[in-house]
Amino acid sequence: MRERLLRNTALSAIAIFTATATPAFAQAQSNSTSSESAPGEIVVTAAKRSENLQSVPISVSAIGGDALEKSRITNVDSLVTKVANLQLTSIVGDNTPIFALRGVSMSDYSLNQSSPVATYYDEVYKGNFAFLGVAMYDLERVEVLRGPQGTLYGKNTTGGAVNIISRDAKLGETSGYLNAGYGNYNRVDVNGAVNVPLGDKAALRVAGTFSRADGWFKNVVPGLPDLASTREYALRGTLKFEPTDSVRFTLRASTSFQNPQNYGIYAQPEAVQRPGLSKWEIASDVSQRRRARTTSVALTTNIDVSDTLAITSITSYDKGTLFFREDTDGTATKLLEIPYYDRASQFAQDLRLTSDTGGPFDFILGAYFNREKVYNETTFEIATDVDVNGDGFINAQDCADGLPLACKVKNQFTQIKKSFALYSDLKYKLTDALTVRGGLRYTHDTGVQSGFRSDALGVDNSLVATLIPPSALRYKNNNVSGKIGFDYKLASGDLLYASFSKGYRAPSFNAQAFFDPSELSVAKAEKVTSYEVGAKTQFWDRRVTLNMAAFYYDYRNQQFINVDPTTAAQTLLNIPKSRIYGAEAELTVRPTDTFTFHGGLGLLSTKIIRGDVSGTDVSGRRLSNAPSLTFNAGIDFTVFKNDALTFSIHPDLSYQSNQFFEVINVPRLRQSSYALVGGHVDLETADGRYSLSVWAKNLGNKFYFTSRVDLLAGFGFDYNHIGNPRTFGVTLGAKF
């Protein structure tokens, strides 16, 4: 019944649009304005060209940098409250999200893996968690592309892509800004940027951010710090050089560092794991800080070969480290603690030729190379406070006699992945209104996991037993992804489109092998075949923008961690087949210059057609991180504006229906529906130079889970991450 309702709703949305589009478009045509002056118009680079959002036949959500700053979207995790059908699980902590988009997600928490929703910083792919760091500052915009992006973006975009685009250096301009804020939990935020010209042909922009806050997860253990604190900074330098009108260089270098108290685990059942504790309290015996450091350098070169051809080269190098000790049991005992360590580096080169002929035919032809090296180390410290022998001492002999009790089971390995691709994106105008688009991408992937071993160590780190001797695994894979579609532009300039596309996620190595060589495995490549129709409309003199899309996915070989219920062995396998369908609608209404409403609606139905997980047939179950309904809405209302000041209010709301974080759909682990309310109130001088903003998030102090794992059978508890509580503060800003 639920699936039939969702299907009918999605089809009805498209039918309603089709029935009402013609008169609406006719109204829009009467107010033709330039892109600079058109209200609400946004330019995006989702298709590797600068285009009006309304002209791109892709389901894209774009959020401007000023809106991100004022809404306190200071880490990528918070994007889920602004984008329909975007979800995440925060199982490895803040600023390292595992995104799910339209139900396509990653059912693995290993630090060597790459999400099927790819993250890009200024067109540089950031696949490993160690590369992510702090990025949400001094931004031009964020673009979220829904659906497989297998041609222009390539592998690991079966669900879509998140593009984070920083502000560029500007020639001939001296400018900057500084924001400083204070909030609850003694939160202090400072961020800003300075842009200076270096002669007539060059400019430098330096941006930075600093944040510090006490932990909101109150630790009741005397003398130990509260968890889930904030302690981070980041710097980014952008050097732009234009020696001629046809040659442009942009060099970006950035670094970030995070050193907070780690997140806390909300273990259940509460009567056993959390006696006498409130929802926002924890008894944790782990005080070691989380550490994450990133360094990145990227050179973007643009050369106009002629009036119609341009070459773009993006050369980048990244390195990063990520370490944290997780108090997995969420108690002051040592039942289970897991230190994670991830060190990664990558080199990437993207080279493409882009045409802009002004005629019926245009193309993008490109080549891409990426080499990623990862060192991964994970230790299961299991009941290291248990005296197995009862002799009053805990040492290596206790591990030998009680394995895995009183043991540190540690695995480690090095992983090298190489990817080479050739790609094309073509478009041809059959008529002034009808355009056909298509593209192909050939990808050759290789991977080597070497030096894998797992050892059981005593509490003194002495070797007790080698559980998995030194081993190596390899894979080699070739893939061709493609896309073909048609878009039809009505006389008003609004767009209807339909597309067929394929996405590809590369094979993956299992990082969770600890106890037996049989756990070593390579998951097959994951693939999505997508069928999508959509519409992008503006009417009422462009004061209303309504964009809609409906889609159907054939989802094959989703990668997931399988736990054998009899041996507890963990292998990385594939769910053979699932299907997903749904729809999105995004609406912006600007009836006056002082009032704007913006909202997004996501509908989703997911079903596993065939699969076995942890000894359970999961056919007919829902996919993880796939609520059937998501909704977000906000209002921008200017209360008054005079020659001196502007006062405005900006409430917002996000809602999602119930969901599961695992595919067995364990009833007790179901996250019920919830809504988050927040917003900001702004006071700004008429010239825009000075501002005061009062903001709040999760005003209702809603308690909700962001990930859940069933450890009841093996360890006697359920493992849960919880969302941030109510936060609020004030920010002062100045521009020059």
MISE-149723 format. One line per field, with one value per residue (C-alpha): residue in one letter; y, z, x. Coordinates in Angstrom, 3 decimals, padded with zeros to 6 digits. Example, Ala and Ser with C-alpha at 12.3 -4.5 7.8 and 13.67 -1.06 7.14 Angstrom:
% residues 2
zapa: [A,S]
yy: [-004.500,-001.060]
zz: [007.800,007.140]
xx: [012.300,013.670]
//
This chain:
% residues 736
zapa: [M,R,E,R,L,L,R,N,T,A,L,S,A,I,A,I,F,T,A,T,A,T,P,A,F,A,Q,A,Q,S,N,S,T,S,S,E,S,A,P,G,E,I,V,V,T,A,A,K,R,S,E,N,L,Q,S,V,P,I,S,V,S,A,I,G,G,D,A,L,E,K,S,R,I,T,N,V,D,S,L,V,T,K,V,A,N,L,Q,L,T,S,I,V,G,D,N,T,P,I,F,A,L,R,G,V,S,M,S,D,Y,S,L,N,Q,S,S,P,V,A,T,Y,Y,D,E,V,Y,K,G,N,F,A,F,L,G,V,A,M,Y,D,L,E,R,V,E,V,L,R,G,P,Q,G,T,L,Y,G,K,N,T,T,G,G,A,V,N,I,I,S,R,D,A,K,L,G,E,T,S,G,Y,L,N,A,G,Y,G,N,Y,N,R,V,D,V,N,G,A,V,N,V,P,L,G,D,K,A,A,L,R,V,A,G,T,F,S,R,A,D,G,W,F,K,N,V,V,P,G,L,P,D,L,A,S,T,R,E,Y,A,L,R,G,T,L,K,F,E,P,T,D,S,V,R,F,T,L,R,A,S,T,S,F,Q,N,P,Q,N,Y,G,I,Y,A,Q,P,E,A,V,Q,R,P,G,L,S,K,W,E,I,A,S,D,V,S,Q,R,R,R,A,R,T,T,S,V,A,L,T,T,N,I,D,V,S,D,T,L,A,I,T,S,I,T,S,Y,D,K,G,T,L,F,F,R,E,D,T,D,G,T,A,T,K,L,L,E,I,P,Y,Y,D,R,A,S,Q,F,A,Q,D,L,R,L,T,S,D,T,G,G,P,F,D,F,I,L,G,A,Y,F,N,R,E,K,V,Y,N,E,T,T,F,E,I,A,T,D,V,D,V,N,G,D,G,F,I,N,A,Q,D,C,A,D,G,L,P,L,A,C,K,V,K,N,Q,F,T,Q,I,K,K,S,F,A,L,Y,S,D,L,K,Y,K,L,T,D,A,L,T,V,R,G,G,L,R,Y,T,H,D,T,G,V,Q,S,G,F,R,S,D,A,L,G,V,D,N,S,L,V,A,T,L,I,P,P,S,A,L,R,Y,K,N,N,N,V,S,G,K,I,G,F,D,Y,K,L,A,S,G,D,L,L,Y,A,S,F,S,K,G,Y,R,A,P,S,F,N,A,Q,A,F,F,D,P,S,E,L,S,V,A,K,A,E,K,V,T,S,Y,E,V,G,A,K,T,Q,F,W,D,R,R,V,T,L,N,M,A,A,F,Y,Y,D,Y,R,N,Q,Q,F,I,N,V,D,P,T,T,A,A,Q,T,L,L,N,I,P,K,S,R,I,Y,G,A,E,A,E,L,T,V,R,P,T,D,T,F,T,F,H,G,G,L,G,L,L,S,T,K,I,I,R,G,D,V,S,G,T,D,V,S,G,R,R,L,S,N,A,P,S,L,T,F,N,A,G,I,D,F,T,V,F,K,N,D,A,L,T,F,S,I,H,P,D,L,S,Y,Q,S,N,Q,F,F,E,V,I,N,V,P,R,L,R,Q,S,S,Y,A,L,V,G,G,H,V,D,L,E,T,A,D,G,R,Y,S,L,S,V,W,A,K,N,L,G,N,K,F,Y,F,T,S,R,V,D,L,L,A,G,F,G,F,D,Y,N,H,I,G,N,P,R,T,F,G,V,T,L,G,A,K,F]
yy: [000.000,002.415,001.688,002.214,005.550,006.732,005.639,007.398,010.550,010.738,010.206,012.699,015.360,015.047,014.922,018.062,019.870,018.821,019.984,023.400,024.137,025.926,028.906,029.223,029.386,031.956,034.232,033.808,034.802,038.273,039.230,038.355,039.695,039.158,036.456,039.129,040.724,037.776,037.167,033.865,032.908,030.690,029.774,026.273,024.153,020.795,019.791,021.156,024.371,027.604,027.442,028.757,026.157,026.205,025.184,022.115,018.876,017.329,017.256,019.717,021.594,024.652,026.707,029.992,030.749,033.598,031.389,028.619,031.012,032.633,029.273,027.969,025.179,024.922,021.252,019.025,016.947,019.796,019.773,017.046,019.619,021.638,019.036,016.697,012.966,013.536,011.559,010.661,008.366,009.865,006.581,007.840,011.305,014.917,016.186,012.588,011.870,008.828,010.335,008.542,010.099,008.756,005.581,004.800,004.458,002.715,-000.106,-000.124,001.963,001.146,004.055,002.637,002.868,005.510,006.552,006.061,009.756,011.423,014.624,017.197,020.307,022.717,019.824,017.662,014.278,013.494,009.782,008.820,010.069,011.377,013.961,015.610,017.765,021.261,022.760,024.677,028.222,031.097,029.276,030.422,027.663,023.961,021.854,018.487,016.430,013.619,010.435,008.539,010.869,008.156,010.210,013.576,012.563,008.868,006.141,006.249,008.488,005.850,007.972,011.384,014.008,016.882,019.806,022.261,025.384,027.996,031.701,032.584,035.345,038.491,040.625,044.322,044.163,044.739,043.336,041.047,040.214,039.018,037.176,036.426,034.564,033.103,030.403,027.922,025.275,028.230,028.029,030.543,030.958,033.240,033.175,035.565,036.245,038.881,039.471,041.602,042.400,041.548,043.908,043.927,040.245,038.443,038.326,036.478,035.399,034.005,032.567,030.895,029.585,028.742,027.074,025.824,024.568,022.439,018.968,018.673,014.980,015.369,012.840,011.913,010.139,012.446,014.111,013.102,015.564,015.912,014.354,015.713,018.976,021.220,022.242,022.990,025.423,025.616,027.887,028.204,030.317,030.997,032.573,033.620,034.608,035.672,036.423,036.898,037.112,033.468,031.855,031.589,029.808,029.207,027.670,026.584,025.318,024.415,022.757,021.889,020.414,018.987,017.979,017.716,015.226,012.407,011.630,009.524,006.339,006.087,002.405,000.567,-000.917,002.086,000.093,-001.946,000.430,003.828,003.452,006.818,008.855,011.442,011.443,013.898,012.188,009.448,007.531,007.155,006.218,007.414,010.875,010.678,013.412,012.848,014.051,014.843,016.761,017.514,019.156,019.830,021.581,021.955,023.843,024.633,025.815,027.197,027.942,029.338,027.671,029.625,031.420,028.033,025.641,025.624,023.291,022.712,020.946,020.184,018.753,017.947,016.315,015.450,013.875,013.379,011.490,010.548,008.958,008.458,006.085,005.122,004.152,001.672,000.288,003.783,002.949,003.360,-000.334,-001.703,-004.099,-002.758,000.125,000.615,002.872,003.741,005.081,006.123,007.700,008.508,010.363,010.823,012.361,013.209,014.713,015.754,017.088,018.057,019.889,021.877,023.414,026.386,026.841,028.659,026.135,022.988,020.714,020.981,018.513,017.794,015.243,014.314,011.994,011.347,009.615,009.029,007.171,006.735,005.126,004.269,002.785,001.488,000.210,-000.864,-002.532,-004.279,-003.971,-006.524,-006.795,-005.721,-005.204,-008.867,-011.121,-014.352,-016.477,-014.968,-014.537,-010.856,-009.794,-009.022,-009.864,-011.660,-015.016,-013.851,-013.100,-016.500,-018.313,-016.202,-015.034,-012.723,-011.630,-009.571,-009.103,-006.336,-007.741,-005.513,-005.565,-003.417,-003.121,-000.852,-000.263,001.273,002.037,003.411,004.656,005.772,007.052,008.513,010.372,012.363,014.511,015.548,017.623,018.326,020.652,018.838,021.949,025.258,023.558,019.920,018.838,015.337,014.711,011.745,010.604,007.633,006.991,004.126,003.403,001.024,000.367,-001.648,-002.248,-003.939,-004.625,-005.685,-006.486,-007.421,-009.159,-009.505,-010.255,-010.907,-008.858,-008.842,-005.708,-004.980,-005.152,-008.360,-010.809,-013.696,-015.145,-014.300,-014.764,-013.777,-014.191,-011.619,-011.668,-009.739,-009.251,-007.673,-006.656,-005.340,-003.974,-002.300,-000.410,001.615,004.041,006.022,008.530,009.574,012.064,014.587,018.001,020.197,023.944,025.526,028.967,030.446,029.080,026.442,022.897,019.334,016.508,012.719,010.635,007.110,006.744,004.292,004.751,002.704,002.233,000.512,-002.796,-002.547,-004.411,-005.609,-003.768,-005.638,-008.980,-009.826,-013.456,-015.716,-015.568,-016.365,-012.831,-011.377,-010.476,-008.093,-006.780,-006.615,-003.314,-001.655,-000.383,001.702,002.043,005.154,006.285,009.878,012.568,016.122,019.669,023.077,025.917,029.598,031.713,034.784,037.036,034.508,034.998,031.296,028.539,024.945,022.105,018.467,015.065,011.469,008.459,004.684,002.824,-000.718,-001.104,-003.988,-005.360,-002.850,-003.379,-004.221,-005.789,-009.285,-010.745,-014.532,-015.185,-018.435,-017.452,-013.621,-013.472,-010.258,-010.263,-007.542,-008.823,-007.562,-007.368,-008.678,-006.586,-003.791,-001.283,002.339,004.861,008.271,011.978,015.419,018.866,022.125,025.329,028.961,031.670,035.365,037.307,040.536,041.832,041.344,037.783,034.487,030.940,028.000,024.334,020.847,017.567,014.096,010.849,007.494,003.807,001.207,-002.569,-005.318,-007.799,-010.418,-010.628,-012.406,-010.517,-012.055,-015.278,-013.500,-013.347,-009.606,-009.803,-007.334,-005.234,-001.509,-000.163,001.729,005.522,005.770,007.525,007.509,011.239,014.172,017.802,021.104,024.646,028.123,031.724,034.879,037.871,041.460,043.007,046.533,048.332,051.988,054.174,052.869,049.289,046.118,043.678,040.193,036.822,033.400,030.421,026.943,023.414,019.975,016.724,013.100,010.040,006.828,004.930,002.088,002.277,-001.376,-003.637,-006.373,-003.754,-004.729,-003.193,-001.884,-000.049,001.851,005.627,007.199,010.338,013.682,017.379,019.915,023.615,026.412,029.719,033.070,036.716,039.306,043.016,044.601,048.118,049.548,049.426,045.746,046.386,045.384,042.658,041.012,037.556,035.519,031.850,028.585,024.940,022.134,024.610,021.853,019.943,016.886,013.603,011.417,008.846,009.342,005.717,002.446,-000.958,-004.226,-005.556,-007.127,-010.750,-010.392,-007.730,-007.244,-003.729,-001.663,000.885,004.322,007.790,010.676,014.048,017.376,018.948,022.517,025.028,028.791,031.852,035.304,036.353,039.772,040.456,043.200,043.597,045.884]
zz: [000.000,000.935,-002.324,-004.422,-002.684,-003.353,-006.999,-007.567,-005.817,-007.971,-011.194,-010.141,-009.527,-013.099,-014.458,-012.578,-013.866,-017.458,-017.237,-015.826,-017.479,-020.637,-019.124,-016.416,-018.966,-021.004,-017.975,-017.400,-020.958,-020.443,-018.073,-019.828,-017.808,-017.764,-015.625,-013.381,-012.578,-012.688,-009.153,-007.677,-010.632,-009.791,-011.982,-011.428,-012.876,-012.316,-015.972,-016.045,-017.694,-016.138,-016.755,-015.326,-012.901,-014.775,-018.034,-016.650,-017.302,-014.020,-010.610,-008.751,-005.465,-005.127,-001.949,-002.014,000.308,002.165,002.855,004.149,006.484,007.908,008.345,010.282,007.802,009.094,008.302,005.464,007.832,008.082,004.350,004.917,006.450,003.208,000.422,-000.354,-000.406,001.038,004.167,006.065,008.734,011.061,012.269,011.998,013.407,012.346,009.067,007.862,006.670,004.756,002.462,001.114,-001.849,-003.153,-001.125,-002.546,000.458,001.898,004.384,005.638,008.239,007.298,006.858,003.631,001.779,-000.553,-000.471,-003.517,-003.153,-004.133,-002.514,-004.581,-003.357,-006.271,-008.764,-006.845,-005.790,-002.072,-001.784,001.517,004.904,005.727,002.911,004.034,007.021,007.464,004.223,004.822,004.968,002.484,-000.061,-003.319,-003.183,-002.675,-005.419,-004.781,-007.955,-007.668,-009.662,-011.258,-012.612,-014.459,-017.434,-016.292,-012.685,-013.039,-010.445,-006.956,-008.041,-008.220,-005.843,-006.987,-006.078,-003.635,-005.063,-002.570,-004.401,-002.647,-003.459,-006.109,-005.937,-007.781,-009.926,-009.180,-005.924,-002.307,-000.096,002.798,005.773,009.349,011.357,015.079,017.141,020.549,021.454,024.070,025.173,025.180,021.427,019.772,015.988,013.957,010.166,007.418,004.167,002.534,-001.224,-002.528,-006.077,-007.115,-010.017,-012.910,-013.760,-010.417,-007.112,-003.818,-001.515,001.949,003.994,007.367,010.084,013.768,016.067,019.615,021.866,024.960,024.553,024.660,025.691,029.456,030.896,034.468,035.167,037.577,036.098,032.501,029.774,028.155,024.697,021.265,021.583,018.773,018.295,014.737,012.307,008.564,006.116,002.352,-000.025,-003.618,-006.112,-009.456,-012.388,-015.845,-017.989,-021.067,-021.841,-022.920,-020.191,-016.528,-013.622,-010.190,-007.478,-004.276,-001.150,002.055,005.385,008.307,011.773,014.200,017.762,019.722,022.260,020.200,019.806,022.414,021.909,023.229,024.199,024.814,026.614,028.913,032.071,031.577,029.741,031.078,034.567,036.068,033.062,031.125,027.333,027.025,029.589,029.205,031.452,029.335,030.363,027.105,027.150,024.117,021.573,017.980,015.477,011.820,009.596,005.880,003.330,-000.256,-003.275,-006.635,-009.815,-012.265,-015.709,-018.287,-021.817,-024.515,-027.610,-029.798,-029.524,-029.466,-027.721,-024.211,-022.369,-018.635,-016.529,-012.817,-011.098,-007.398,-004.468,-001.127,002.069,005.364,008.631,010.851,014.308,017.012,019.911,020.094,023.401,021.537,024.551,025.728,029.347,031.827,031.404,028.827,027.205,023.734,022.651,019.077,018.044,014.314,012.271,008.626,006.637,002.982,000.028,-003.551,-006.834,-009.485,-012.958,-014.947,-018.486,-020.742,-023.963,-023.993,-026.975,-027.057,-030.731,-030.470,-033.001,-032.634,-031.536,-028.467,-026.579,-023.655,-024.146,-021.230,-019.551,-015.821,-013.594,-009.836,-007.557,-003.921,-001.210,002.168,005.322,007.681,011.235,013.476,016.901,018.709,022.414,023.921,027.671,028.496,032.138,032.597,034.652,032.734,034.970,038.220,039.451,040.188,037.157,033.563,031.076,027.800,029.330,029.940,026.224,025.315,027.589,026.892,023.288,022.270,025.893,027.453,023.950,021.546,018.096,015.623,011.822,009.446,005.719,002.874,-000.021,-003.386,-005.953,-009.427,-011.771,-015.389,-017.407,-020.794,-020.999,-023.287,-022.956,-026.140,-026.959,-030.254,-030.896,-033.159,-033.240,-031.402,-028.663,-028.642,-027.611,-027.407,-024.935,-024.346,-023.063,-022.353,-019.819,-019.913,-016.554,-015.823,-012.089,-010.287,-006.587,-004.334,-000.641,000.695,004.032,005.565,008.900,012.087,015.468,018.943,021.430,025.198,027.165,027.188,023.340,023.299,020.495,021.563,018.234,014.544,013.467,009.812,008.469,006.001,002.977,-000.209,-002.469,-005.913,-008.342,-011.873,-013.366,-016.594,-016.835,-019.399,-018.042,-020.262,-020.399,-023.031,-022.675,-024.307,-023.083,-024.528,-023.965,-024.233,-025.753,-022.262,-021.744,-019.203,-019.468,-019.658,-019.702,-019.681,-019.290,-019.062,-017.263,-015.533,-012.507,-011.222,-007.856,-007.921,-006.137,-002.467,-000.019,003.345,006.240,008.942,008.764,012.234,013.234,010.189,006.702,005.200,006.121,003.507,000.532,-002.367,-003.041,-006.676,-008.430,-007.570,-010.391,-010.769,-013.881,-013.722,-015.605,-014.869,-016.042,-014.787,-015.270,-014.443,-014.450,-013.593,-013.777,-012.340,-013.694,-012.399,-008.863,-008.642,-009.407,-009.345,-010.218,-010.161,-010.977,-010.835,-011.118,-011.091,-010.200,-010.891,-008.112,-008.453,-006.109,-003.277,-001.149,002.507,005.549,006.234,009.752,010.007,012.914,013.910,013.673,013.873,010.822,008.813,005.024,002.463,000.039,-002.303,-002.214,-005.718,-006.597,-005.263,-006.776,-005.883,-007.162,-006.012,-006.761,-005.652,-005.887,-004.978,-004.794,-004.365,-004.165,-004.046,-004.112,-002.953,-002.592,001.170,001.360,-000.022,000.673,-000.293,000.252,-000.868,-000.864,-001.358,-001.867,-001.819,-002.006,-001.670,-001.757,-001.774,-004.490,-003.691,-000.942,002.160,005.056,008.235,007.594,006.996,003.715,003.309,000.192,000.524,003.191,002.924,002.165,004.889,005.164,002.962,004.647,002.437,002.983,003.549,003.643,004.254,004.247,005.096,004.948,004.334,005.522,005.684,008.554,007.862,005.745,005.902,005.008,007.957,008.771,007.464,009.900,008.686,010.079,008.599,010.267,008.824,009.274,008.172,008.512,007.719,008.137,009.802,008.520,009.258,009.385,008.409,005.827,008.144,009.418,013.084,014.620,017.770,015.655,013.627,013.821,014.060,012.133,013.499,012.663,013.405,013.772,013.574,011.950,012.310,012.819,011.101,011.536,008.796,007.924,004.702,002.968,003.955,005.754,009.270,010.478,013.617,013.465,016.201,015.248,016.628,015.519,016.821,018.860,020.162,021.534,019.602,020.512,017.467,016.127,013.193,013.016,014.790,014.819,016.344,018.723,021.128,020.346,020.412,023.089,024.810,023.613,020.665,019.343,018.531,017.441,018.367,016.727,018.156,020.848,020.814,019.905,019.593,019.434,018.054,015.222,014.394,010.869,009.091,005.404,003.737]
xx: [000.000,002.804,004.651,001.514,000.902,004.458,004.314,001.005,002.223,005.360,003.417,000.764,003.407,004.659,001.109,000.088,003.146,002.466,-001.132,-000.237,003.089,001.993,000.162,002.789,005.593,003.687,003.611,007.345,008.145,006.731,009.544,012.780,015.701,019.433,021.006,022.477,019.124,016.755,015.506,016.607,018.800,021.775,024.738,026.149,028.956,027.270,027.797,031.392,030.136,028.899,025.145,021.926,020.568,017.245,018.978,020.782,018.821,019.949,018.283,020.536,020.154,022.385,022.896,024.805,027.700,025.961,022.948,025.214,027.031,023.908,022.166,025.174,025.907,029.464,030.047,028.913,026.766,024.228,023.464,020.868,018.510,018.540,018.413,015.508,016.331,019.824,020.677,023.809,025.115,027.723,029.157,032.750,032.074,031.499,032.980,033.360,029.820,028.641,026.028,022.978,021.175,017.872,018.429,021.883,024.185,027.226,026.621,030.200,032.000,035.602,037.995,039.446,036.136,034.709,031.074,028.783,027.929,031.191,032.460,034.377,036.219,036.711,036.457,038.946,037.563,037.950,037.330,038.944,037.722,041.209,040.928,037.689,038.626,037.179,035.878,032.642,034.013,034.371,032.232,030.700,028.087,027.409,025.832,024.192,023.742,021.207,021.425,024.335,027.027,028.929,030.166,031.530,032.267,032.998,033.339,031.824,028.936,026.194,024.121,025.288,027.871,028.342,030.339,031.821,032.991,035.127,035.226,037.761,040.369,039.243,041.521,041.799,039.858,040.833,038.119,037.433,035.259,035.471,032.832,033.060,030.494,029.702,027.187,026.114,028.615,031.051,031.279,033.607,033.715,035.953,036.154,037.047,038.850,041.041,041.338,044.236,045.381,048.939,049.321,046.871,047.054,047.062,045.211,045.509,042.702,043.392,040.516,040.393,038.123,038.534,035.994,036.045,033.245,032.831,031.395,027.617,027.651,028.064,030.526,029.595,032.896,034.800,037.857,037.148,036.098,032.700,032.490,031.485,033.380,034.640,038.266,039.343,040.858,041.417,043.265,042.941,045.000,043.923,046.316,044.862,047.048,045.862,048.936,046.738,043.046,043.086,045.198,044.156,045.811,044.270,046.444,044.717,046.446,044.632,045.148,042.888,043.279,040.731,041.538,038.262,037.040,035.547,031.872,030.097,028.108,024.561,024.383,021.115,019.243,019.437,018.645,021.821,024.148,023.028,021.526,020.601,021.778,019.788,019.655,022.528,024.802,027.383,029.785,032.908,036.433,038.035,039.599,041.903,041.258,040.279,042.896,042.395,044.785,044.462,046.738,045.738,047.240,045.480,046.335,043.530,044.599,042.176,043.385,041.122,042.538,040.135,036.822,035.095,037.542,039.000,041.351,040.963,043.583,043.172,046.252,045.936,047.673,046.080,047.251,045.524,045.499,042.583,042.804,040.229,039.638,035.990,034.436,032.247,030.390,029.458,030.266,033.119,034.014,036.425,033.981,034.771,036.995,038.221,041.113,040.963,043.872,043.780,046.619,046.046,047.523,046.388,047.454,044.870,044.902,041.839,042.314,039.417,038.609,035.364,033.628,031.280,030.530,027.237,025.963,023.894,026.755,029.012,031.135,033.426,036.231,038.440,040.919,041.318,043.879,043.852,046.251,045.235,047.361,045.834,047.313,044.649,044.957,042.058,042.139,039.314,040.121,037.766,037.131,040.676,039.675,038.680,040.958,040.334,042.597,041.413,044.980,044.641,046.657,045.690,048.419,049.089,048.247,044.680,044.402,045.881,043.416,040.334,040.768,039.173,038.566,041.366,042.824,043.645,042.867,044.662,044.633,046.637,047.191,048.218,045.848,046.711,044.030,044.612,041.931,042.229,039.287,038.378,035.095,032.847,029.764,027.932,024.892,023.176,020.258,017.837,015.632,015.624,013.610,014.785,018.284,019.708,022.523,024.739,028.080,030.308,033.042,035.507,037.173,040.032,040.495,043.144,043.567,046.104,045.641,049.045,050.602,047.268,047.660,045.670,047.212,045.875,047.861,047.874,047.041,050.801,050.808,052.846,052.021,049.796,048.674,048.607,044.994,045.427,048.970,050.398,048.129,047.423,044.422,044.062,041.387,041.226,038.049,036.932,033.668,031.749,029.156,026.861,024.069,021.565,018.762,016.495,015.474,012.771,012.738,009.312,008.764,008.963,012.482,011.484,012.701,011.384,013.905,014.248,017.391,018.760,022.107,024.397,026.637,029.536,031.216,034.608,035.294,036.317,038.543,037.286,038.914,036.961,038.780,040.086,039.703,039.986,041.566,038.149,037.086,039.445,037.308,036.787,033.284,032.246,031.632,028.326,026.092,022.946,020.809,018.641,015.523,014.567,012.163,012.058,010.911,012.382,009.905,009.660,006.543,004.785,007.561,010.120,008.918,008.062,010.553,009.340,011.730,010.622,012.058,010.850,013.154,013.448,016.686,017.795,020.389,022.857,025.544,025.324,028.430,027.848,029.472,028.133,028.461,028.189,025.777,027.520,031.215,030.990,033.271,032.894,033.110,032.474,029.862,027.128,023.347,022.554,019.518,017.320,014.947,014.325,011.842,010.751,010.532,011.652,010.118,011.840,009.825,010.869,008.208,009.131,005.840,007.510,011.032,010.753,009.388,010.716,009.572,011.754,010.999,011.934,010.028,011.503,009.541,011.281,010.410,013.162,013.015,015.623,014.694,017.306,019.906,021.166,022.756,024.165,022.273,018.951,017.057,016.454,014.295,011.436,013.195,013.867,017.318,019.158,019.150,016.075,013.106,010.036,009.416,011.761,010.753,012.513,011.175,012.338,011.221,013.261,011.238,012.487,010.541,011.742,014.305,015.260,018.215,020.206,019.219,017.600,015.970,014.997,013.905,014.645,012.909,013.498,012.187,013.347,011.422,012.035,009.843,010.961,013.962,016.372,020.154,020.589,018.953,017.637,015.149,015.386,012.225,013.910,016.523,013.973,014.360,010.926,010.001,011.136,011.396,014.117,013.345,015.899,016.626,018.323,017.403,019.600,020.242,022.350,023.418,022.030,025.407,025.844,029.131,028.085,025.741,024.434,022.887,021.203,020.885,019.573,019.500,017.294,015.261,013.014,016.031,014.871,016.571,017.218,019.676,022.032,023.229,022.445,024.168,022.942,025.639,023.158,023.962,027.743,028.307,024.957,024.136,022.936,025.421,023.963,025.062,022.777,022.213,023.323,021.122,019.842,022.560,022.318,024.492,025.187,027.520,028.927,030.177,032.069,032.962,035.443]
//
